[in-house]
Amino acid sequence: MNNFYTVWVGGAEVTDFYASLDTATAIKNEYESKGYDDVIIEKVNKPSPNAEHWARLRRDYPAIEPTN
């Protein structure tokens, strides 16, 4: 089973999908670069219900990336 992660900023979940650790880290770094200091990556134990959908969109339309 793959590991999935979500990102929290100030108590609010900022991802609308569960991500890989690399993606979650990139999102965390983006928020920290904007001055946020309460950014947490949380490991989740199940895949996102829309993970396949996002993977298919990224494969078929490489320019599409979630924006958060």
Biopython code that builds the backbone (N, CA, C, O; Angstrom):
import numpy as np
from Bio.PDB.StructureBuilder import StructureBuilder

atoms = [
    (1, "MET", "N", (0.845, -1.184, 0.000)),
    (1, "MET", "CA", (0.000, 0.000, 0.000)),
    (1, "MET", "C", (0.885, 1.240, 0.000)),
    (1, "MET", "O", (1.843, 1.338, 0.766)),
    (2, "ASN", "N", (0.557, 2.147, -0.841)),
    (2, "ASN", "CA", (1.292, 3.405, -0.878)),
    (2, "ASN", "C", (0.922, 4.271, 0.311)),
    (2, "ASN", "O", (-0.173, 4.159, 0.862)),
    (3, "ASN", "N", (1.834, 5.122, 0.691)),
    (3, "ASN", "CA", (1.547, 6.084, 1.750)),
    (3, "ASN", "C", (0.991, 7.347, 1.122)),
    (3, "ASN", "O", (1.429, 7.778, 0.055)),
    (4, "PHE", "N", (0.020, 7.929, 1.803)),
    (4, "PHE", "CA", (-0.584, 9.168, 1.347)),
    (4, "PHE", "C", (-0.527, 10.190, 2.470)),
    (4, "PHE", "O", (-0.493, 9.843, 3.650)),
    (5, "TYR", "N", (-0.516, 11.466, 2.075)),
    (5, "TYR", "CA", (-0.345, 12.549, 3.040)),
    (5, "TYR", "C", (-1.303, 13.690, 2.706)),
    (5, "TYR", "O", (-1.748, 13.844, 1.569)),
    (6, "THR", "N", (-1.605, 14.484, 3.734)),
    (6, "THR", "CA", (-2.363, 15.707, 3.556)),
    (6, "THR", "C", (-1.627, 16.816, 4.287)),
    (6, "THR", "O", (-0.775, 16.539, 5.131)),
    (7, "VAL", "N", (-1.938, 18.053, 3.981)),
    (7, "VAL", "CA", (-1.230, 19.189, 4.575)),
    (7, "VAL", "C", (-2.236, 20.082, 5.292)),
    (7, "VAL", "O", (-3.302, 20.401, 4.768)),
    (8, "TRP", "N", (-1.864, 20.471, 6.501)),
    (8, "TRP", "CA", (-2.678, 21.360, 7.327)),
    (8, "TRP", "C", (-1.924, 22.663, 7.553)),
    (8, "TRP", "O", (-0.720, 22.653, 7.809)),
    (9, "VAL", "N", (-2.634, 23.788, 7.457)),
    (9, "VAL", "CA", (-2.053, 25.103, 7.734)),
    (9, "VAL", "C", (-2.983, 25.805, 8.710)),
    (9, "VAL", "O", (-4.139, 26.085, 8.392)),
    (10, "GLY", "N", (-2.468, 26.087, 9.900)),
    (10, "GLY", "CA", (-3.270, 26.778, 10.905)),
    (10, "GLY", "C", (-4.545, 26.049, 11.266)),
    (10, "GLY", "O", (-5.550, 26.691, 11.573)),
    (11, "GLY", "N", (-4.534, 24.739, 11.238)),
    (11, "GLY", "CA", (-5.706, 23.954, 11.597)),
    (11, "GLY", "C", (-6.673, 23.695, 10.462)),
    (11, "GLY", "O", (-7.699, 23.048, 10.670)),
    (12, "ALA", "N", (-6.375, 24.183, 9.262)),
    (12, "ALA", "CA", (-7.236, 23.949, 8.098)),
    (12, "ALA", "C", (-6.510, 23.052, 7.097)),
    (12, "ALA", "O", (-5.344, 23.280, 6.774)),
    (13, "GLU", "N", (-7.210, 22.039, 6.616)),
    (13, "GLU", "CA", (-6.628, 21.166, 5.603)),
    (13, "GLU", "C", (-6.611, 21.923, 4.279)),
    (13, "GLU", "O", (-7.646, 22.411, 3.825)),
    (14, "VAL", "N", (-5.430, 22.020, 3.659)),
    (14, "VAL", "CA", (-5.294, 22.828, 2.443)),
    (14, "VAL", "C", (-5.188, 21.990, 1.174)),
    (14, "VAL", "O", (-5.112, 22.541, 0.076)),
    (15, "THR", "N", (-5.182, 20.694, 1.308)),
    (15, "THR", "CA", (-5.158, 19.828, 0.126)),
    (15, "THR", "C", (-6.553, 19.275, -0.109)),
    (15, "THR", "O", (-7.263, 18.951, 0.843)),
    (16, "ASP", "N", (-6.948, 19.166, -1.369)),
    (16, "ASP", "CA", (-8.238, 18.562, -1.690)),
    (16, "ASP", "C", (-8.062, 17.143, -2.214)),
    (16, "ASP", "O", (-8.980, 16.559, -2.790)),
    (17, "PHE", "N", (-6.871, 16.602, -2.006)),
    (17, "PHE", "CA", (-6.535, 15.251, -2.414)),
    (17, "PHE", "C", (-5.420, 14.765, -1.502)),
    (17, "PHE", "O", (-4.673, 15.572, -0.948)),
    (18, "TYR", "N", (-5.303, 13.460, -1.345)),
    (18, "TYR", "CA", (-4.160, 12.933, -0.607)),
    (18, "TYR", "C", (-2.995, 12.845, -1.573)),
    (18, "TYR", "O", (-3.169, 12.466, -2.731)),
    (19, "ALA", "N", (-1.806, 13.194, -1.100)),
    (19, "ALA", "CA", (-0.653, 13.354, -1.982)),
    (19, "ALA", "C", (0.493, 12.443, -1.555)),
    (19, "ALA", "O", (0.478, 11.860, -0.471)),
    (20, "SER", "N", (1.477, 12.337, -2.427)),
    (20, "SER", "CA", (2.719, 11.658, -2.074)),
    (20, "SER", "C", (3.477, 12.540, -1.081)),
    (20, "SER", "O", (3.164, 13.719, -0.920)),
    (21, "LEU", "N", (4.466, 11.963, -0.425)),
    (21, "LEU", "CA", (5.254, 12.755, 0.518)),
    (21, "LEU", "C", (5.981, 13.889, -0.196)),
    (21, "LEU", "O", (6.088, 14.988, 0.349)),
    (22, "ASP", "N", (6.477, 13.646, -1.395)),
    (22, "ASP", "CA", (7.160, 14.708, -2.155)),
    (22, "ASP", "C", (6.225, 15.879, -2.449)),
    (22, "ASP", "O", (6.605, 17.039, -2.294)),
    (23, "THR", "N", (5.006, 15.567, -2.872)),
    (23, "THR", "CA", (4.040, 16.625, -3.166)),
    (23, "THR", "C", (3.636, 17.362, -1.898)),
    (23, "THR", "O", (3.554, 18.590, -1.887)),
    (24, "ALA", "N", (3.384, 16.611, -0.828)),
    (24, "ALA", "CA", (3.008, 17.239, 0.448)),
    (24, "ALA", "C", (4.128, 18.149, 0.949)),
    (24, "ALA", "O", (3.865, 19.235, 1.465)),
    (25, "THR", "N", (5.360, 17.711, 0.799)),
    (25, "THR", "CA", (6.505, 18.527, 1.226)),
    (25, "THR", "C", (6.601, 19.803, 0.389)),
    (25, "THR", "O", (6.890, 20.876, 0.918)),
    (26, "ALA", "N", (6.360, 19.684, -0.905)),
    (26, "ALA", "CA", (6.386, 20.872, -1.777)),
    (26, "ALA", "C", (5.290, 21.864, -1.371)),
    (26, "ALA", "O", (5.517, 23.074, -1.358)),
    (27, "ILE", "N", (4.108, 21.348, -1.042)),
    (27, "ILE", "CA", (3.013, 22.217, -0.600)),
    (27, "ILE", "C", (3.382, 22.885, 0.715)),
    (27, "ILE", "O", (3.161, 24.084, 0.889)),
    (28, "LYS", "N", (3.944, 22.114, 1.644)),
    (28, "LYS", "CA", (4.376, 22.652, 2.939)),
    (28, "LYS", "C", (5.405, 23.761, 2.734)),
    (28, "LYS", "O", (5.303, 24.831, 3.333)),
    (29, "ASN", "N", (6.385, 23.499, 1.890)),
    (29, "ASN", "CA", (7.431, 24.498, 1.624)),
    (29, "ASN", "C", (6.857, 25.770, 1.014)),
    (29, "ASN", "O", (7.311, 26.871, 1.325)),
    (30, "GLU", "N", (5.861, 25.619, 0.146)),
    (30, "GLU", "CA", (5.217, 26.776, -0.484)),
    (30, "GLU", "C", (4.558, 27.665, 0.576)),
    (30, "GLU", "O", (4.717, 28.885, 0.557)),
    (31, "TYR", "N", (3.820, 27.043, 1.496)),
    (31, "TYR", "CA", (3.171, 27.834, 2.547)),
    (31, "TYR", "C", (4.196, 28.470, 3.485)),
    (31, "TYR", "O", (4.031, 29.618, 3.897)),
    (32, "GLU", "N", (5.247, 27.732, 3.822)),
    (32, "GLU", "CA", (6.274, 28.294, 4.702)),
    (32, "GLU", "C", (6.999, 29.454, 4.025)),
    (32, "GLU", "O", (7.393, 30.412, 4.691)),
    (33, "SER", "N", (7.178, 29.374, 2.707)),
    (33, "SER", "CA", (7.843, 30.476, 1.995)),
    (33, "SER", "C", (6.980, 31.741, 1.999)),
    (33, "SER", "O", (7.486, 32.846, 1.805)),
    (34, "LYS", "N", (5.670, 31.566, 2.222)),
    (34, "LYS", "CA", (4.751, 32.700, 2.298)),
    (34, "LYS", "C", (4.597, 33.218, 3.728)),
    (34, "LYS", "O", (3.805, 34.124, 3.986)),
    (35, "GLY", "N", (5.367, 32.631, 4.659)),
    (35, "GLY", "CA", (5.369, 33.134, 6.023)),
    (35, "GLY", "C", (4.531, 32.353, 7.019)),
    (35, "GLY", "O", (4.496, 32.709, 8.197)),
    (36, "TYR", "N", (3.858, 31.302, 6.585)),
    (36, "TYR", "CA", (3.082, 30.479, 7.520)),
    (36, "TYR", "C", (4.038, 29.638, 8.356)),
    (36, "TYR", "O", (4.988, 29.058, 7.832)),
    (37, "ASP", "N", (3.778, 29.577, 9.666)),
    (37, "ASP", "CA", (4.672, 28.789, 10.519)),
    (37, "ASP", "C", (3.962, 27.620, 11.193)),
    (37, "ASP", "O", (4.593, 26.871, 11.940)),
    (38, "ASP", "N", (2.673, 27.449, 10.949)),
    (38, "ASP", "CA", (1.920, 26.342, 11.521)),
    (38, "ASP", "C", (1.484, 25.407, 10.393)),
    (38, "ASP", "O", (0.295, 25.283, 10.097)),
    (39, "VAL", "N", (2.466, 24.752, 9.769)),
    (39, "VAL", "CA", (2.210, 23.881, 8.627)),
    (39, "VAL", "C", (2.593, 22.461, 9.017)),
    (39, "VAL", "O", (3.716, 22.210, 9.457)),
    (40, "ILE", "N", (1.658, 21.535, 8.855)),
    (40, "ILE", "CA", (1.865, 20.156, 9.289)),
    (40, "ILE", "C", (1.526, 19.206, 8.151)),
    (40, "ILE", "O", (0.513, 19.373, 7.473)),
    (41, "ILE", "N", (2.380, 18.208, 7.947)),
    (41, "ILE", "CA", (2.088, 17.115, 7.021)),
    (41, "ILE", "C", (1.570, 15.955, 7.861)),
    (41, "ILE", "O", (2.211, 15.545, 8.829)),
    (42, "GLU", "N", (0.402, 15.425, 7.485)),
    (42, "GLU", "CA", (-0.180, 14.297, 8.199)),
    (42, "GLU", "C", (-0.228, 13.083, 7.276)),
    (42, "GLU", "O", (-0.699, 13.173, 6.142)),
    (43, "LYS", "N", (0.262, 11.949, 7.771)),
    (43, "LYS", "CA", (0.170, 10.700, 7.026)),
    (43, "LYS", "C", (-1.232, 10.141, 7.219)),
    (43, "LYS", "O", (-1.733, 10.091, 8.342)),
    (44, "VAL", "N", (-1.867, 9.721, 6.129)),
    (44, "VAL", "CA", (-3.198, 9.120, 6.209)),
    (44, "VAL", "C", (-3.096, 7.655, 5.824)),
    (44, "VAL", "O", (-2.206, 7.267, 5.068)),
    (45, "ASN", "N", (-3.990, 6.854, 6.334)),
    (45, "ASN", "CA", (-3.898, 5.407, 6.170)),
    (45, "ASN", "C", (-4.709, 4.850, 5.011)),
    (45, "ASN", "O", (-4.759, 3.635, 4.822)),
    (46, "LYS", "N", (-5.332, 5.700, 4.251)),
    (46, "LYS", "CA", (-6.107, 5.213, 3.119)),
    (46, "LYS", "C", (-5.918, 6.152, 1.937)),
    (46, "LYS", "O", (-5.643, 7.338, 2.120)),
    (47, "PRO", "N", (-6.065, 5.626, 0.729)),
    (47, "PRO", "CA", (-5.913, 6.484, -0.442)),
    (47, "PRO", "C", (-7.099, 7.426, -0.581)),
    (47, "PRO", "O", (-8.206, 7.139, -0.126)),
    (48, "SER", "N", (-6.841, 8.532, -1.209)),
    (48, "SER", "CA", (-7.892, 9.493, -1.492)),
    (48, "SER", "C", (-8.932, 8.855, -2.399)),
    (48, "SER", "O", (-8.582, 8.110, -3.315)),
    (49, "PRO", "N", (-10.206, 9.139, -2.155)),
    (49, "PRO", "CA", (-11.224, 8.603, -3.065)),
    (49, "PRO", "C", (-11.074, 9.139, -4.485)),
    (49, "PRO", "O", (-11.579, 8.535, -5.431)),
    (50, "ASN", "N", (-10.386, 10.268, -4.641)),
    (50, "ASN", "CA", (-10.199, 10.808, -5.988)),
    (50, "ASN", "C", (-8.749, 10.716, -6.456)),
    (50, "ASN", "O", (-8.370, 11.382, -7.419)),
    (51, "ALA", "N", (-7.936, 9.901, -5.788)),
    (51, "ALA", "CA", (-6.528, 9.782, -6.163)),
    (51, "ALA", "C", (-6.373, 9.246, -7.585)),
    (51, "ALA", "O", (-5.539, 9.737, -8.347)),
    (52, "GLU", "N", (-7.179, 8.236, -7.946)),
    (52, "GLU", "CA", (-7.097, 7.694, -9.304)),
    (52, "GLU", "C", (-7.484, 8.739, -10.334)),
    (52, "GLU", "O", (-6.865, 8.839, -11.394)),
    (53, "HIS", "N", (-8.494, 9.504, -10.021)),
    (53, "HIS", "CA", (-8.949, 10.560, -10.929)),
    (53, "HIS", "C", (-7.828, 11.561, -11.191)),
    (53, "HIS", "O", (-7.549, 11.893, -12.343)),
    (54, "TRP", "N", (-7.179, 12.047, -10.119)),
    (54, "TRP", "CA", (-6.096, 13.019, -10.285)),
    (54, "TRP", "C", (-4.915, 12.410, -11.028)),
    (54, "TRP", "O", (-4.303, 13.070, -11.867)),
    (55, "ALA", "N", (-4.592, 11.156, -10.727)),
    (55, "ALA", "CA", (-3.475, 10.498, -11.421)),
    (55, "ALA", "C", (-3.773, 10.394, -12.911)),
    (55, "ALA", "O", (-2.895, 10.630, -13.741)),
    (56, "ARG", "N", (-5.010, 10.041, -13.252)),
    (56, "ARG", "CA", (-5.392, 9.931, -14.658)),
    (56, "ARG", "C", (-5.339, 11.294, -15.339)),
    (56, "ARG", "O", (-4.851, 11.397, -16.465)),
    (57, "LEU", "N", (-5.831, 12.346, -14.678)),
    (57, "LEU", "CA", (-5.766, 13.678, -15.265)),
    (57, "LEU", "C", (-4.325, 14.133, -15.461)),
    (57, "LEU", "O", (-3.987, 14.693, -16.504)),
    (58, "ARG", "N", (-3.464, 13.893, -14.454)),
    (58, "ARG", "CA", (-2.059, 14.299, -14.596)),
    (58, "ARG", "C", (-1.384, 13.529, -15.722)),
    (58, "ARG", "O", (-0.540, 14.078, -16.430)),
    (59, "ARG", "N", (-1.753, 12.254, -15.893)),
    (59, "ARG", "CA", (-1.168, 11.461, -16.968)),
    (59, "ARG", "C", (-1.651, 11.958, -18.336)),
    (59, "ARG", "O", (-0.854, 12.128, -19.258)),
    (60, "ASP", "N", (-2.969, 12.188, -18.457)),
    (60, "ASP", "CA", (-3.554, 12.554, -19.746)),
    (60, "ASP", "C", (-3.381, 14.027, -20.097)),
    (60, "ASP", "O", (-3.318, 14.384, -21.274)),
    (61, "TYR", "N", (-3.304, 14.882, -19.080)),
    (61, "TYR", "CA", (-3.176, 16.333, -19.270)),
    (61, "TYR", "C", (-2.077, 16.856, -18.354)),
    (61, "TYR", "O", (-2.378, 17.424, -17.304)),
    (62, "PRO", "N", (-0.825, 16.680, -18.720)),
    (62, "PRO", "CA", (0.291, 16.999, -17.825)),
    (62, "PRO", "C", (0.304, 18.436, -17.296)),
    (62, "PRO", "O", (0.926, 18.695, -16.266)),
    (63, "ALA", "N", (-0.356, 19.367, -17.963)),
    (63, "ALA", "CA", (-0.337, 20.755, -17.475)),
    (63, "ALA", "C", (-1.263, 20.954, -16.295)),
    (63, "ALA", "O", (-1.161, 21.972, -15.611)),
    (64, "ILE", "N", (-2.163, 20.019, -16.032)),
    (64, "ILE", "CA", (-3.114, 20.162, -14.932)),
    (64, "ILE", "C", (-2.450, 19.738, -13.625)),
    (64, "ILE", "O", (-1.976, 18.609, -13.499)),
    (65, "GLU", "N", (-2.420, 20.623, -12.686)),
    (65, "GLU", "CA", (-1.926, 20.332, -11.339)),
    (65, "GLU", "C", (-2.856, 21.017, -10.351)),
    (65, "GLU", "O", (-3.309, 22.133, -10.608)),
    (66, "PRO", "N", (-3.151, 20.374, -9.224)),
    (66, "PRO", "CA", (-3.983, 21.030, -8.218)),
    (66, "PRO", "C", (-3.297, 22.290, -7.711)),
    (66, "PRO", "O", (-2.080, 22.298, -7.525)),
    (67, "THR", "N", (-4.050, 23.340, -7.489)),
    (67, "THR", "CA", (-3.486, 24.569, -6.959)),
    (67, "THR", "C", (-4.043, 24.805, -5.576)),
    (67, "THR", "O", (-5.257, 24.811, -5.376)),
    (68, "ASN", "N", (-3.157, 24.998, -4.626)),
    (68, "ASN", "CA", (-3.553, 25.251, -3.241)),
    (68, "ASN", "C", (-2.645, 26.282, -2.657)),
    (68, "ASN", "O", (-2.797, 26.650, -1.492)),
]
sb = StructureBuilder()
sb.init_structure("model")
sb.init_model(0)
sb.init_chain("A")
sb.init_seg("    ")
for serial, (resi, resn, name, xyz) in enumerate(atoms, 1):
    if name == "N":
        sb.init_residue(resn, " ", resi, " ")
    sb.init_atom(name, np.array(xyz, "f"), 0.0, 1.0, " ", f" {name:<3s}", serial, name[0])
structure = sb.get_structure()
